[in-house]
Amino acid sequence: METVETPVEARSQMSRVARLLGRSFTLGGLTLRNRIAMAAVTRRFSPGGVPGEDVAAYYARRAAGGAGLIVTEGTYVRRDAAAAYDRVPRFHGDDALDGWARVVERVHAAGGRIMPQLWHTGVLRTGAVAPLGLPAEGPSGTDLDGREHGRAMTLDDIDAVVRAFAEAAAAAERIGFDGVELHGAHGYLIDNFLWSGTNTRTDGYGGDPASRARFAAEIVAAVRGAVAPGFPVLFRLSQWKTDHYDARIAERPQELEALLTPLAEAGADAFHASTRRYWLPEFEGSDLNLAGWTKKLTGRPAVTVGSVGLDRQFAGAPGRTQRSGVTGIGPLLDRMERDEFDLVAVARALIADPEWPSKALAGRLDEAVPYDAARLGELV
């Protein structure tokens, strides 16, 4: 028999959502109005790498819809090999930075806070995007399958990329962003160094977990040194890679700790732990998900993400989820009540409905627009 929620139960649930997700949160010198963040989703709507008014309006709608923090789509640092997809924005050059400044202005006017996700695509670059024919670069000159691909980075290359991330972070602060997120997940360059599957170097940047973390730690330290002390620096990590959903940078908590401790010590203020299903335990013997373990091991705040608010989990190709209905967030609230993580990032549900945060906080998720992958083809 179907269980019908009583008005008292509905009010109790709404109060719980407001108490847990509606709380403000302070990170460095930044205070967020609630615990709901928009996760980065690649949008290819920036001709020439320059975000226009449509991009500004897109993010402003999510701010007006109640998101406490917006993390932009991945945006390329100043490095030719960083780019892998056409019409994805860059984070260098006066024209692109002017476009991003307008995005910031619109988001702030709508009451939101915003950070760019700084990105180098590493071994996932192909030669089909400008500059044409430029090879990918990574730690060892291999792709995610271990096949020869691109070229292994020299020490000079590593130093140049570190500088590129620091330059981008300084630009972000200068044009009014509220912090930065460093993309260290999903099989892109920083993650290529973290993962033994793509990092077979035998110098100081490869081998044991601490050595594989050296490149990421140098980027974090350089970014930290390029911005004000209170300017938040987030680091996004994952176990899974693009189309490699069983990949793992750490098989045990001790290995994850060895990877993340250098990043925390270098100045990462918080970690954004990307999973496909936020409710799944990360390691045997504990119910903690990846964000929970990250917070426990580093002592830093953590952001969780992965199929939040959807009735079907994220499914990578083949069998990619095309449509997904709306579901409740009771299990998520249970974990927040246990202080497992601090912020909740929402991706597809926020693409489908810019007002998802305000509807969630008001107990009106039954009114949320269901996700449909067709929405990825438009900027609304």
N, C-alpha and C positions, 0 to 999 in steps of 0.2 A: 504494500500500500504506500502511495506517495506521501512523504512527510511535508506538511505545510508549515512554513515558518510563521510564527505568531508575531504580532506587532511588537510585543516586548522583546522577543528574540531578535527581530530585525533592528530594533533600536540598540540593543546590546552589541550586536555585530558592528553597527555603524560607529558606536562609541569606541569599540576596540580598534577599528581601522584608524579613526582620528587620533587615538592615543598613541598608536604605534607608528603609523605612516605620516601622520599629520604633525609630528614633532619637528621643531627646527633642529638643525645640525650645524655645528661649527667645525670647520677644517682650516687650520691656519688662521688667516685673517678673513676668511670667507664664512658667512652664515647663510645657510640655505633655509628656505621657508618650510620645507617638508623633506621627507626621506625618499621621494620618488625622483628618479633620474631617467632621462631619455638616453638609451644606449646608442652608440654609433651604428649607423647602417649606411653602407655605401650607396650614394645617389649620384647618378651620372647626368647631372643637369647643369654643368658648369662649362660651357664652351670655352676652349682655350685655357681651361683651368681656373676661370674667374667666376666666383659666385655672384649671381645677379640678384635683382629684386625678387624674383620668384623664390630663390633660395632663402633670402631674408624673411619673406612672408611665411614660408614653410616652417622655419624654426620659431618665428614669432607666434604662430598659431599654437604650437606646443607649449610655449611659455604662458600664453593666455589661457590655455587649457589646464594649467595648474602644475606642470612639471617644476619641481624645485631646482633641478639642474639639467641642463642640456649638454650632452657631449656630441659634438658634430660628427658627421661622416669623417672617415679617414682623409687626411689632407697631406700632400706630399711635401717633405722637407726639400731644401735646395740641394739636390743631388740627381743628376740625369738618370741614373739607374733606379731611382726610387719609384718612378712611375710605372704602372702596369696596365692601367685602363684609361681609355679616352673619356673626356668630359668629366673626369673626377677633379675636384679643386686642388690647387697647390697652395702652399703657405709660404710663398716667396714671390718677390716682384711687386712693384708698387700697385699694379692694376689688381692683382689678387688680394693684396692686403687691404686696399681701399674697399674692395667688395666685402671682405670679412668685417671691416670696421662698421659697415652698414648693417651687417647681420647682428653684430653686437648691440648696436644702437636700437634696433627693432626689438630684440629680445629683452633688453633692459627696460625699454618703454612698456613692455607687456608684463613686467614684474618678475622676469626670470633671471637666472644666472647661467653662464655658458662657458664651456671650455672647448678648444679645438683638440681633435685627436691627431697627434703628429705621427707620421707614417713613412716607412720605407718598406717596399713590398718584397725586397730580398729575392729569394730564388723563385718566387711566383711571377716574376716579370717575364713577359715574352717580348720578342723582337718586333711585334706587330704594332706597337705604339711609339709615338715620338719620344725621343729621337729614334728613328727607325734603325733596326739592326743592332742597337746597343745591347750587349749581353747582360744577363742578370749577374748580380754579385751576391755572394754569400760566404759563409765561413770556410767552405771546403770545395766549392765548385760542383756541387751535386744538388739534385732536386729532392722533393719529399719522398721519392721512391728509391733514393740512393743512386740514381743514374747520373752520369756526367751531364752537367748543365751550367752554362755561364762560366764564371771564373771565381777562384778563391781570392778573397780580399787580402791585400798586403797590409802591413802595419800603417803605412801612409793612408790607405783607403779607410781603415778603421778610424784613424784620427780625424780624417775629413768628415766622416759621417757623424762622429761625436760632435764636431763643431757645428754641423748643419742642424742637428737637433737643438743645440744651445741657442743658435741664432734664431730659430723659429720660435722657441719659447720666449726669448727676449722680445721678439716682435709681437707675440700674443699679448704680453703684458703691456707693451707700449700702445697698442691700439684698443685696449680696454677689456680684453677677455678676463675672466675671473679665476683662471687656473689653466693647466694643460693636462692632457692625458697622453701618455706615451704608449704606442701600440706595440706591446710585446707578446702578442698572441697569434694563434691561427695560422702559423706557418710562414709569417712574414719575417723581415730581417732580424729583428732583435730576438724573436723566438727561434730563428734558425740557429743562433748561437746557444740558446738555452737547451735545445733538444739534441741529444746525442745522435739522433737519426740523421741530422743534417750537419752536425758539428763533429768532424773527425780530426780536428787540428791537433797537432802535437806540441804547439807552443803554449804560451801562458794563457791563451784564450780557449783552450780545449782540454778535454780530459775529465777530471773530477767535476762535480757540480759547482763548486766555488769558482773554478777556472772558467767553466762555461758561462757563469754569471758575470764574468769580469767586464765584457763589452757592455752589457745592460747597465751595470753599476757605474761604468765610466760615463755613459750617457746621462744617467740620473744625476750624478755628481756635477757634470757640466751644466745641465739644465738648472739644477739647484743654485749653482754659482752665478747663473746669468739672470736670475730673477730675484725679486725682493724676498726676504725671509718668510713673510706671511703669504706669499703667492703659492697656492697649492699645486703639488705635483702628484698626479695619479699615475699608476702603472697598471696596464691591463695585461693579464696573463691567461693562459689556458693550458689544458692538457691536449685537447683535440686540435687538429690542423684542418685546413681546407681539404675536403674530400678524404681525409684520413682521421676518421672519428674515433678510432681506438688508440691513437698515438698518446703517449704520456711522457711528460718531461720528468716526472717523479713517480716511482713505483711505491715509495714509502714516505711517511711524514718526515723522516730524517733527511731524505734527499730533497724534499720540497723546502725544508728549513735551510739547508745548505745553499740552495739556489736563491732564496728570497732574503735571507739575512743581509747579504752584501748590498742589496737594493735598499732595504730599510736604513741601513747604516749610511748609505750614500745620500739619503735625503728624500726618499719616496714618502709622501705624507699618507697615502692610502693605496690600496690595491683593489682593482676591479677584476674579479675572478669569473671568467667567462665559462659557463657550462651550457649544455644543451637542455638539461632538465635540472632545475635548481633543487629539487627534492631528493636527488639521489646522493647517498653517501659517497665520499671520495675514496676513503680507505677502509679496509676491513676493521671491525672492532669499534666503530664509532658511527653515529648518525650524522656527523658534521659533513656539510658539503664543502666544495673547494674554497668558497669564501670563508666558511667557518674555520677551516684548518689554517687558511692564510692569516686570519686575524689572531688565532691562537698562537701560531708560530712566530709571528712578527711583532705582535702587540700593536699593530697599526689598524686603523679602521678599514673595513672591507665592504665592497659593493658586490651583491649577488645579482645574477642574471641567468635567464634560461627558461623560456616558455612561460613566463609570468602572465597570468590572466587568460591563458588559452586552454581550450579543452583538448588540444592535441599538441604533443611535444614537437619541438623543432626536429625536422627530419631532413638530413642532407640528401643530395642526389646520390643514387637513384631513389625514387619514391619520395621526392620532395613534397612536403605538405603544401597544398594549394589553398585550402580554405580551413579555417578553424573558428569554431564558435567561442563564445565567452564563457569563462568559468570563474568560480569564486577563488578567493585567495586565503582561505582559512589556514591551510598548511604553512603558507608563507608567514602569516601572522604568528603562528605557533613558534616558528623559528626565531622571528624577531623578538618575541617575548622572552626567549631564552638568551637573547643578546648574541646570537650566532653571527650576525653581521649588522651593519649600520645603515646601509642604503640599499634600495632595490632599483635596479635598472630595468626598464621596459623597452622593448624594441618593436616587434611586429604589432603588438596591441596599440602602440602609440602611433604607428604609421596608419593603422586603420581608423583610429579615432583620436584626434588631437585633444579631446576632452576626457580621455581615460583617467588622468589623475584626479580631476575634480569629481568625476562620477564615482571613482573608487572611494574618495574621502567622504563623499556624501551618501555612501551606501546605495548607489544607483548603478552598479555594474551591470545589472540586467538590461540597462538601456545602452550599453556600450555597443559600438558598431563592430561586428565580427571581422576578423582578418580575412583578406582575400589577396593572394599573391599578385593579382592584377593591379593592385594599388602600387606595386613597385614600379610600374611603367608610367606613373604620373606623379607630379609633385603637388599634393593637395593637403 
